């Protein structure tokens, strides 16, 4: 039976690919040499079984998502990912589970050229914490506080698919098996928009990834920037699976886990913005405009304002005293 140290060396030690990674997994700490001409960008996320992924999620998908949500943070900052740490709590030593988890995790690490530089393993309820570090040239990090009146609101991809996948898994909606598996893939294996984030450097005035729902995450930009916005409901990009649902608009507005990029840019930059994103194959849609007047206004296709029921999004501690 493997022990903690053989677990680390068997499933999580890999040769470093970055010349800046001097010492990675296998020592008391990593030794790194950040490039002198770059700023360091750092983020951390924890995934807990039954909270961030359903109990029946495959180990490979858990490994993928644990890294993907962190890569999505790098994308939202316009940062190039470089290093990650992994702290994992396991209920027991399950070699098949570890094989599948590490495969999903490292497949995404390989795709985005990220080094695993350390972490921790312990016994307990299943939870995974990943810290990620990336680089961005000075002054080019995308932030939430740069939106200005007149800027256009854009979003990548489609919205609501992950929320529909979760509703299907929880039995709250009936779908054909093929449709269910397709939207579940959006929930289990989100695509971090890293390349799009890099392309938006010097063009986007503000950006955020959609983890808690479009309205909730847009509110973060509006508060940080001290502006308001007009959101055109008819312009929301919906997949055919979401469009077929009677609550399609609510799925797009309130569902989390899409991990698409929501960003703002000056209208004068739209041609260059589209020219940069088009070769990446990343769909981009105009969904509204930033305004001076505080608050968020939802406009239907006929121009009438729609009331907002709950723009808060997911909150782990809502209702706690």
Secondary structure, DSSP 4 states (H G I P E B T S, - for coil): ---HHHHHHHHT-----STTEEE-TTSSS-EE---TTEEEEEEEEEEEBTTTB-TT--HHHHHHHHHHHHHHHHHHHT-EEEEEEEEEEESS--HHHHHHHHHHHHHHHHHTT-EEEEEEEEESS-EEEEEEEEEEETT----SS---TTPEEEEES-SSHHHHHHHHHTTSS---HHHHHHHHHHHHS----HHHHHHTTTTEEEEEE-SS-HHHHHHHHHHHHT-EEEEEGGG----HHHHTSTTHHHHHHH------EEEEE-GGGHHHHHHHHHTTT--EEEEEEEESSSEEEEE-TTS-EE--S------TTTT--
